[in-house]
């Protein structure tokens, strides 16, 4: 390295020119001095100088991440709650399908009990739910309907036509005509009575859909009706539903 020429004793050391680096100073020290003068506070650390020079806020020395410095250590209860929440999110598809299957089985069992008359009316299928449908069921169940004996009559006609010979066929024809006539008259009487009672108790806007519901229930044997019959034959209807 080439030695530096000594200064003359009778002369003074000239001041450094603007923009010329002074001996013993680095660009980093110059930038830090300028930042301290502009910010009126000392800069600590190398990372804070670029932030001040750009005009942004000083970099915080604390770590804002959860569980780091600047935040209290979570308690045992909070840690357990976070762990349970994480485990709940980590459920596999198999566990979800198992839970859905259990919910379907539970809903099906509640519906079965409601149809058998042992559960709540809120668990009935949508077609059987509501006070109007409950009134129609009681109205049909409290009376004798010719249509509910239609299936046994058909079996009797089949037996007579098979083993009765010529006279059995004649009996079957007349019995079949009488059955059709009686079922038709009884069904008309049932529909008229149900519609009149619904208009009186619930209003004309609730009549729609009750005719087919009453006719379908009247064709079933009493002990096989679902929902189960809740009133005995000949019993008076309730005042409110």
PAZAPA-4460 file (N, C-alpha, C; in steps of 0.05 Angstrom, whole numbers, plus 32768, in hexadecimal, padded with zeros to 4 digits):
% residues 241
    n_x    n_y    n_z   ca_x   ca_y   ca_z    c_x    c_y    c_z   seq   type   mol
   8011   7FE8   8000   8000   8000   8000   8012   8019   8000     1      X     A
   800B   802C   7FF0   801B   8044   7FED   8018   8056   8005     2      X     A
   802F   805E   8012   802C   806F   802A   8022   808A   8024     3      X     A
   8013   8095   8037   8007   80B0   8034   801C   80C5   8039     4      X     A
   801C   80DA   8028   8030   80F0   802B   802A   8100   8044     5      X     A
   803E   8106   8054   8039   8116   806D   8033   8133   8066     6      X     A
   8023   8140   8078   801C   815C   8075   8033   816E   807F     7      X     A
   8033   8184   8072   8047   8197   807C   8040   81A3   8097     8      X     A
   8053   81A8   80A7   804E   81B2   80C2   8043   81CE   80C2     9      X     A
   804A   81DF   80AE   8042   81FA   80AE   8026   81FE   80A1    10      X     A
   801A   81E9   8099   7FFF   81EB   808C   7FEA   81DB   809D    11      X     A
   7FD1   81E3   809A   7FBC   81D5   80A8   7FAE   81C1   8095    12      X     A
   7FA2   81AE   80A2   7F94   8199   8093   7F7B   81A5   8086    13      X     A
   7F78   81A4   806C   7F60   81B0   8060   7F47   81A0   8067    14      X     A
   7F31   81AF   806A   7F18   81A0   8070   7F10   818F   8058    15      X     A
   7F03   8179   805E   7EFA   8167   8048   7EE4   8174   8037    16      X     A
   7EE5   816F   801E   7ED1   8179   800C   7EB6   816C   8011    17      X     A
   7EA1   817A   8009   7E85   816F   800C   7E82   8156   7FFB    18      X     A
   7E78   8141   8007   7E74   8128   7FF8   7E8C   8116   7FF8    19      X     A
   7EA3   8120   8004   7EBB   8110   8005   7EBB   8101   8020    20      X     A
   7EC1   80E8   8020   7EC0   80D8   8038   7ED8   80E0   804A    21      X     A
   7ED2   80E5   8064   7EE6   80EB   8077   7EF5   80D1   807F    22      X     A
   7F0E   80D4   8087   7F1D   80BC   808F   7F10   80B0   80A8    23      X     A
   7F0D   8097   80A9   7F02   8089   80C0   7EE4   8087   80C0    24      X     A
   7ED6   8092   80AC   7EB9   8091   80AB   7EB0   807F   8094    25      X     A
   7E9A   8072   8098   7E8F   8060   8083   7E74   806A   807A    26      X     A
   7E6B   8061   8063   7E50   806A   8059   7E3A   8064   806E    27      X     A
   7E3D   804E   807C   7E29   8047   8090   7E28   805B   80A6    28      X     A
   7E40   8064   80B0   7E40   8077   80C6   7E35   8092   80BE    29      X     A
   7E3B   809A   80A5   7E31   80B3   809A   7E12   80B2   8099    30      X     A
   7E07   809C   808F   7DEA   8099   808D   7DDD   8099   80A8    31      X     A
   7DEB   808D   80BC   7DDF   808C   80D7   7DDF   80A8   80E3    32      X     A
   7DF4   80B8   80DF   7DF4   80D3   80EA   7DDE   80E4   80DD    33      X     A
   7DDB   80E2   80C3   7DC6   80F1   80B6   7DAA   80E9   80C1    34      X     A
   7DA6   80CF   80C5   7D8C   80C5   80CF   7D87   80CF   80EB    35      X     A
   7D9C   80D1   80FC   7D99   80DB   8117   7D92   80F8   8117    36      X     A
   7D9F   8108   8105   7D99   8124   8104   7D7C   8129   80FA    37      X     A
   7D73   8119   80E6   7D58   811D   80DB   7D43   8113   80EF    38      X     A
   7D49   80FF   80FE   7D35   80F3   8110   7D37   80FD   812C    39      X     A
   7D4C   810B   8133   7D51   8116   814E   7D51   80FF   8162    40      X     A
   7D5A   80E8   815B   7D5D   80D2   816E   7D72   80BF   8162    41      X     A
   7D80   80B2   8174   7D95   80A0   816A   7D89   8087   815D    42      X     A
   7D97   807D   8149   7D8F   8064   813C   7DA0   804D   8147    43      X     A
   7D93   8038   814F   7DA0   8021   815A   7D9E   800A   8147    44      X     A
   7DB4   7FFF   813F   7DB3   7FE8   812E   7DB3   7FEF   8111    45      X     A
   7DBC   7FDD   8100   7DBF   7FE2   80E4   7DA3   7FE2   80D6    46      X     A
   7D90   7FD3   80E1   7D76   7FD0   80D3   7D65   7FE9   80D5    47      X     A
   7D6B   7FFB   80E9   7D5A   8012   80EC   7D61   8029   80DA    48      X     A
   7D79   802A   80CF   7D82   8040   80BE   7D72   8042   80A4    49      X     A
   7D6F   802D   8095   7D60   8030   807C   7D43   8038   8081    50      X     A
   7D37   8030   8097   7D1B   8037   809D   7D19   8055   80A2    51      X     A
   7D2C   8061   80B1   7D2B   807E   80B7   7D31   808E   809E    52      X     A
   7D44   8084   808E   7D4B   8093   8076   7D33   8094   8062    53      X     A
   7D23   807F   8061   7D0C   807F   804F   7CF4   808D   805B    54      X     A
   7CF6   8097   8073   7CE0   80A7   807F   7CCC   8096   808E    55      X     A
   7CD0   807C   8091   7CBD   806B   809E   7CC2   806A   80BC    56      X     A
   7CB1   805D   80CB   7CB4   805C   80E8   7CCB   8049   80EF    57      X     A
   7CD7   804D   8107   7CED   803C   810F   7CE3   801F   8112    58      X     A
   7CF5   800D   810D   7CEE   7FF1   810F   7CEC   7FE9   812C    59      X     A
   7CD7   7FDC   8134   7CD3   7FD4   814F   7CE5   7FBD   8156    60      X     A
   7CEF   7FBD   816F   7D01   7FA8   8177   7CF2   7F90   8181    61      X     A
   7CD7   7F92   8184   7CC7   7F7C   818F   7CBC   7F6C   8179    62      X     A
   7CB8   7F53   817E   7CAC   7F40   816A   7C8E   7F3F   816F    63      X     A
   7C7F   7F46   8159   7C62   7F47   815C   7C55   7F2C   8156    64      X     A
   7C64   7F18   8150   7C58   7EFE   814A   7C4D   7EF2   8164    65      X     A
   7C37   7EE2   8161   7C2B   7ED5   8179   7C40   7EC4   8187    66      X     A
   7C41   7EC7   81A1   7C52   7EB6   81B0   7C6E   7EC0   81B2    67      X     A
   7C75   7ED7   81A4   7C90   7EE1   81A4   7C92   7EF7   81B9    68      X     A
   7CA7   7F07   81B7   7CAA   7F1D   81C9   7C95   7F32   81C5    69      X     A
   7C8F   7F41   81DA   7C7A   7F56   81D9   7C5F   7F4B   81DE    70      X     A
   7C5C   7F32   81E4   7C42   7F26   81EA   7C45   7F12   8201    71      X     A
   7C32   7F13   8214   7C34   7F00   822B   7C31   7EE3   8222    72      X     A
   7C3E   7ED2   8230   7C3C   7EB5   8229   7C20   7EAB   822E    73      X     A
   7C13   7E9D   821B   7BF8   7E94   821F   7BF6   7E81   8237    74      X     A
   7BDF   7E83   8245   7BDB   7E71   825C   7BD5   7E55   8253    75      X     A
   7BD3   7E43   8266   7BCF   7E27   8260   7BB3   7E23   8254    76      X     A
   7BA0   7E32   825E   7B84   7E2F   8254   7B83   7E39   8237    77      X     A
   7B90   7E4F   8231   7B90   7E59   8215   7B9E   7E46   8202    78      X     A
   7BB4   7E3A   820C   7BC3   7E27   81FB   7BB2   7E0E   81F5    79      X     A
   7BA3   7E05   8209   7B92   7DED   8205   7B7B   7DF4   81F2    80      X     A
   7B70   7E0C   81F5   7B5A   7E14   81E3   7B64   7E15   81C6    81      X     A
   7B7C   7E21   81C2   7B87   7E22   81A7   7B8C   7E07   819C    82      X     A
   7B96   7DF5   81AD   7B9C   7DD9   81A4   7B82   7DCB   819C    83      X     A
   7B6D   7DCE   81AB   7B53   7DC1   81A5   7B48   7DCC   818B    84      X     A
   7B4A   7DE7   8187   7B40   7DF3   816E   7B4F   7DE8   8156    85      X     A
   7B6A   7DE5   815A   7B7A   7DDA   8144   7B72   7DBE   813D    86      X     A
   7B6D   7DAE   8152   7B65   7D92   814E   7B4A   7D90   8140    87      X     A
   7B38   7DA3   8148   7B1D   7DA3   813B   7B1F   7DAA   811E    88      X     A
   7B31   7DBB   8116   7B35   7DC2   80FA   7B42   7DAB   80EA    89      X     A
   7B50   7D9B   80F9   7B60   7D86   80EB   7B50   7D6C   80E7    90      X     A
   7B35   7D6E   80EA   7B25   7D56   80E5   7B27   7D4C   80C9    91      X     A
   7B29   7D33   80C6   7B2C   7D27   80AB   7B10   7D24   809E    92      X     A
   7B10   7D1E   8085   7AF7   7D1A   8076   7AE8   7D02   8081    93      X     A
   7AF7   7CEE   808A   7AEA   7CD6   8095   7ADB   7CDD   80AF    94      X     A
   7AE6   7CEE   80C0   7AD9   7CF6   80D9   7AC0   7D06   80D2    95      X     A
   7AC2   7D18   80BF   7AAA   7D28   80B7   7A94   7D17   80AD    96      X     A
   7A9A   7D03   809C   7A86   7CF1   8092   7A79   7CE1   80A8    97      X     A
   7A89   7CD9   80BB   7A7F   7CC9   80D2   7A6C   7CDA   80E3    98      X     A
   7A73   7CF4   80E7   7A61   7D05   80F6   7A47   7D0A   80E7    99      X     A
   7A48   7D0E   80CD   7A30   7D12   80BD   7A1E   7CFA   80BE   100      X     A
   7A2B   7CE2   80BC   7A1B   7CC9   80BD   7A0D   7CC6   80D8   101      X     A
   7A1B   7CCE   80EE   7A0F   7CCC   8108   79F7   7CE0   810B   102      X     A
   79FA   7CF8   80FF   79E4   7D0B   80FF   79CC   7D01   80F0   103      X     A
   79D1   7CF5   80D9   79BA   7CEA   80C9   79AD   7CD3   80D8   104      X     A
   79BC   7CC2   80E5   79B0   7CAC   80F4   799F   7CB6   810B   105      X     A
   79A9   7CCB   8118   799A   7CD7   812E   7980   7CE3   8125   106      X     A
   7981   7CF2   810E   7969   7CFE   8103   7955   7CE9   80FA   107      X     A
   795F   7CD3   80EE   794D   7CBE   80E6   793F   7CB0   80FD   108      X     A
   794E   7CAC   8113   7943   7CA0   812B   792D   7CB2   8137   109      X     A
   7933   7CCC   8138   791F   7CDF   8143   7905   7CDF   8132   110      X     A
   7909   7CDD   8117   78F1   7CDC   8106   78E1   7CC3   8109   111      X     A
   78EF   7CAC   810D   78E1   7C93   8111   78D1   7C94   812B   112      X     A
   78DC   7C9F   8140   78CE   7CA1   8159   78B6   7CB4   8157   113      X     A
   78B9   7CC9   8148   78A3   7CDC   8144   788C   7CCF   8134   114      X     A
   7893   7CBF   8120   787E   7CB2   8110   7870   7C9D   8121   115      X     A
   787E   7C91   8134   7872   7C7D   8146   7862   7C89   815D   116      X     A
   7862   7CA4   815E   7853   7CB1   8174   7862   7CB3   818E   117      X     A
   787C   7CAE   818E   788C   7CAF   81A6   789E   7CC7   81A8   118      X     A
   78A2   7CD5   8192   78B4   7CEC   8192   78A6   7D07   8190   119      X     A
   78B5   7D1B   8188   78AA   7D36   8185   789E   7D39   8169   120      X     A
   7889   7D4A   8167   787C   7D4F   814D   788F   7D5F   813B   121      X     A
   78A3   7D6D   8146   78B5   7D7C   8136   78C8   7D6B   8125   122      X     A
   78CA   7D51   812D   78DC   7D3E   811E   78CD   7D2F   8108   123      X     A
   78B4   7D35   8104   78A5   7D28   80EF   78AE   7D31   80D3   124      X     A
   78AA   7D21   80BE   78B0   7D2B   80A3   78A0   7D44   809D   125      X     A
   78A9   7D53   8089   789D   7D6D   8083   7880   7D6A   807A   126      X     A
   7879   7D53   806D   785D   7D50   8063   784A   7D4A   807A   127      X     A
   7854   7D42   8092   7843   7D3C   80A9   7845   7D51   80BF   128      X     A
   7853   7D66   80BA   7859   7D7A   80CF   7843   7D90   80CF   129      X     A
   783D   7D9B   80E6   782B   7DB1   80E8   7811   7DAA   80F5   130      X     A
   7803   7DBE   8100   77E9   7DB9   810D   77D3   7DB1   80FA   131      X     A
   77D3   7DBA   80E1   77BE   7DB3   80CE   77C0   7D95   80C7   132      X     A
   77D8   7D8B   80C2   77DB   7D6F   80BC   77D4   7D5D   80D5   133      X     A
   77DA   7D67   80EC   77D3   7D58   8105   77B4   7D56   8107   134      X     A
   77A6   7D6C   8101   7789   7D6B   8102   777D   7D58   80ED   135      X     A
   7789   7D58   80D5   777F   7D46   80C0   7783   7D29   80C9   136      X     A
   7799   7D22   80D5   779E   7D07   80DE   7789   7CFF   80F3   137      X     A
   7784   7D10   8106   7771   7D0A   811B   7755   7D07   810F   138      X     A
   774E   7D18   80FC   7733   7D17   80F0   772F   7CFC   80E1   139      X     A
   7744   7CF2   80D4   7742   7CD9   80C5   7743   7CC1   80D9   140      X     A
   7753   7CC3   80ED   7756   7CAC   80FF   773F   7CA8   8112   141      X     A
   772E   7CBC   8117   7718   7CB9   8129   76FF   7CAD   811C   142      X     A
   7700   7CA9   8102   76E8   7C9E   80F4   76EF   7C85   80E6   143      X     A
   76DA   7C75   80DF   76DD   7C5E   80CE   76DC   7C66   80B1   144      X     A
   76EF   7C5D   80A1   76F1   7C63   8085   76EE   7C49   8075   145      X     A
   76DE   7C49   8060   76DA   7C32   804F   76F4   7C2B   8040   146      X     A
   7703   7C40   8039   771B   7C3C   8029   7731   7C2D   8038   147      X     A
   7730   7C2E   8053   7745   7C1F   8061   7741   7C01   8061   148      X     A
   7729   7BF8   805A   7723   7BDB   8057   7724   7BD3   803A   149      X     A
   772F   7BE4   8029   772F   7BDD   800C   7742   7BC6   8006   150      X     A
   7759   7BC5   8013   776C   7BB0   800E   7761   7B94   8017   151      X     A
   7756   7B92   802F   774A   7B78   8036   7733   7B70   8024   152      X     A
   7723   7B83   801A   770D   7B7C   8008   7718   7B72   7FED   153      X     A
   772E   7B7E   7FE4   773A   7B74   7FCB   7744   7B57   7FCE   154      X     A
   7750   7B51   7FE5   7759   7B36   7FEA   7741   7B22   7FEA   155      X     A
   772B   7B2A   7FF7   7714   7B1A   7FF8   7708   7B15   7FDC   156      X     A
   7708   7B2A   7FCB   76FE   7B26   7FB0   770F   7B13   7FA0   157      X     A
   7729   7B15   7FA4   773C   7B03   7F96   7737   7AE6   7F9E   158      X     A
   7732   7AE1   7FB7   772D   7AC5   7FC0   7713   7ABB   7FB5   159      X     A
   76FE   7ACC   7FB6   76E4   7AC3   7FAC   76E4   7ABE   7F8E   160      X     A
   76F2   7ACE   7F7F   76F4   7AC9   7F62   7704   7AB0   7F5B   161      X     A
   7715   7AA8   7F6D   7726   7A90   7F68   7718   7A76   7F70   162      X     A
   770C   7A75   7F87   7701   7A5C   7F91   76E2   7A5C   7F90   163      X     A
   76D6   7A73   7F8B   76B8   7A74   7F8C   76AA   7A69   7F73   164      X     A
   76B9   7A66   7F5E   76AC   7A5D   7F46   769B   7A73   7F39   165      X     A
   7685   7A6A   7F2C   7674   7A7D   7F1E   7666   7A90   7F30   166      X     A
   765B   7A86   7F46   764D   7A97   7F59   7660   7AAB   7F67   167      X     A
   767A   7AA2   7F6B   768E   7AB3   7F77   7694   7ACB   7F66   168      X     A
   7695   7AC7   7F4C   769B   7ADD   7F39   7685   7AF2   7F3A   169      X     A
   766B   7AE8   7F3C   7655   7AFB   7F3D   7656   7B0C   7F57   170      X     A
   765D   7AFE   7F6D   765F   7B0D   7F87   7675   7B21   7F85   171      X     A
   768B   7B1A   7F79   76A2   7B2D   7F77   769A   7B46   7F67   172      X     A
   768B   7B42   7F52   7683   7B59   7F42   7672   7B6D   7F52   173      X     A
   765E   7B62   7F5F   764C   7B74   7F6F   765B   7B80   7F87   174      X     A
   766D   7B70   7F93   767C   7B7A   7FAA   768F   7B90   7FA1   175      X     A
   769B   7B8D   7F8A   76AD   7BA1   7F80   769F   7BBB   7F7A   176      X     A
   7687   7BBA   7F6E   7678   7BD2   7F68   766F   7BE0   7F81   177      X     A
   7667   7BD0   7F96   765F   7BDD   7FAF   7676   7BEA   7FBD   178      X     A
   768D   7BDD   7FBB   76A5   7BE8   7FC8   76AD   7C03   7FBC   179      X     A
   76AD   7C04   7FA1   76B4   7C1D   7F93   76A0   7C33   7F9B   180      X     A
   7686   7C2D   7F9C   7672   7C41   7FA3   7676   7C4B   7FC0   181      X     A
   767A   7C39   7FD2   767D   7C40   7FEE   7696   7C50   7FF3   182      X     A
   76AC   7C48   7FE6   76C5   7C57   7FEA   76C3   7C73   7FDF   183      X     A
   76B5   7C76   7FC8   76B2   7C91   7FBC   76A1   7CA3   7FCE   184      X     A
   768B   7C99   7FD8   7679   7CA9   7FE9   7687   7CB1   8003   185      X     A
   7695   7C9D   800F   76A3   7CA3   8028   76BA   7CB6   8024   186      X     A
   76C8   7CB5   800E   76DE   7CC7   8009   76D4   7CE4   8005   187      X     A
   76BD   7CE7   7FF6   76B1   7D01   7FF3   76A9   7D0D   800E   188      X     A
   769D   7CFD   801F   7695   7D06   8039   76AD   7D0E   804A   189      X     A
   76C2   7CFE   8048   76DB   7D05   8057   76E7   7D1F   804E   190      X     A
   76E9   7D23   8034   76F6   7D3B   8029   76E5   7D54   8031   191      X     A
   76CB   7D52   802E   76BA   7D69   8035   76BD   7D71   8052   192      X     A
   76BC   7D5C   8063   76BF   7D61   8080   76DA   7D6D   8088   193      X     A
   76EF   7D63   807D   770A   7D6D   8083   770D   7D8A   807A   194      X     A
   7705   7D90   8062   7708   7DAB   8058   76F7   7DBF   8068   195      X     A
   76DF   7DB7   806F   76CE   7DCA   807F   76DA   7DCF   809A   196      X     A
   76E5   7DBA   80A7   76F1   7DBE   80C2   770A   7DCF   80C0   197      X     A
   771A   7DCB   80AB   7733   7DDB   80A9   772D   7DF8   80A4   198      X     A
   7719   7DFE   8093   7711   7E1A   808F   7708   7E27   80A9   199      X     A
   76FA   7E18   80B9   76EF   7E23   80D2   7706   7E27   80E7   200      X     A
   7718   7E14   80E9   772C   7E15   80FE   7745   7E25   80F6   201      X     A
   774E   7E22   80DE   7768   7E2D   80D6   7766   7E43   80C0   202      X     A
   7751   7E43   80B1   774E   7E56   809B   7750   7E49   8080   203      X     A
   7744   7E56   806C   7743   7E4A   8051   775E   7E47   8044   204      X     A
   7772   7E57   804D   778C   7E55   8040   779B   7E3B   8047   205      X     A
   7792   7E2C   805B   779F   7E13   8063   7792   7DFA   8058   206      X     A
   777E   7DFE   8046   7770   7DE6   803B   7781   7DD8   8026   207      X     A
   7791   7DE6   8018   77A0   7DDA   8002   77B3   7DC4   800C   208      X     A
   77B1   7DAD   7FFE   77C3   7D97   8004   77B8   7D83   8019   209      X     A
   77A2   7D8A   8026   7797   7D79   803B   7785   7D63   802F   210      X     A
   7779   7D67   8017   7767   7D53   800C   7776   7D39   8006   211      X     A
   778C   7D3B   7FF7   779B   7D23   7FF1   77A7   7D16   8009   212      X     A
   77AF   7D26   801D   77BA   7D1B   8036   77A5   7D0B   8045   213      X     A
   778D   7D15   8046   7778   7D06   8054   7770   7CED   8045   214      X     A
   776D   7CEE   802B   7766   7CD7   801B   777B   7CC1   801D   215      X     A
   7794   7CC8   801B   77A9   7CB4   801D   77AA   7CA7   8038   216      X     A
   77A5   7CB5   804D   77A6   7CA9   8068   778D   7C98   806C   217      X     A
   7777   7C9F   8060   775F   7C8F   8064   7760   7C73   8056   218      X     A
   7772   7C70   8042   7775   7C56   8034   7787   7C43   8043   219      X     A
   7794   7C4C   8059   77A6   7C3B   8067   7798   7C2E   807F   220      X     A
   77A0   7C16   8086   7796   7C09   809E   779F   7C19   80B7   221      X     A
   778E   7C1B   80CA   7793   7C2D   80E1   77AD   7C26   80EF   222      X     A
   77B3   7C0C   80F3   77CB   7C05   8102   77E5   7C09   80F3   223      X     A
   77E3   7C0D   80D9   77FB   7C11   80C8   77FE   7C2E   80C0   224      X     A
   77EF   7C40   80CA   77F1   7C5C   80C2   7809   7C69   80D0   225      X     A
   7816   7C7A   80C0   782D   7C8A   80CA   7829   7CA7   80C2   226      X     A
   782B   7CB9   80D4   782E   7CB6   80F1   7818   7CA6   80FE   227      X     A
   781E   7C9A   8115   780C   7C88   8123   77F3   7C97   812B   228      X     A
   77DC   7C89   812A   77C2   7C95   8132   77C3   7C9A   8151   229      X     A
   77BC   7CB2   8158   77BE   7CBB   8174   77A3   7CBE   8182   230      X     A
   778D   7CBB   8173   7772   7CBE   817F   7762   7CA4   817A   231      X     A
   7752   7C9B   818D   7741   7C84   8188   772A   7C8A   8175   232      X     A
   771D   7C76   816B   7706   7C7A   8159   76EF   7C86   8169   233      X     A
   76E2   7C99   815C   76CB   7CA6   8169   76D2   7CBC   817D   234      X     A
   76EB   7CC1   8182   76F3   7CD5   8196   76EF   7CF1   818B   235      X     A
   76E8   7D04   819C   76E4   7D1F   8192   76FF   7D2C   818B   236      X     A
   76FD   7D3F   8179   7716   7D4E   8171   771E   7D62   8185   237      X     A
   7737   7D68   8187   7741   7D7C   819A   7739   7D98   8191   238      X     A
   7737   7DAA   81A4   772F   7DC5   819D   7745   7DD4   818F   239      X     A
   775E   7DD0   8198   7774   7DDE   818C   778A   7DCB   8184   240      X     A
   7798   7DD2   816E   77AF   7DC2   8164   77C7   7DD4   8161   241      X     A
***
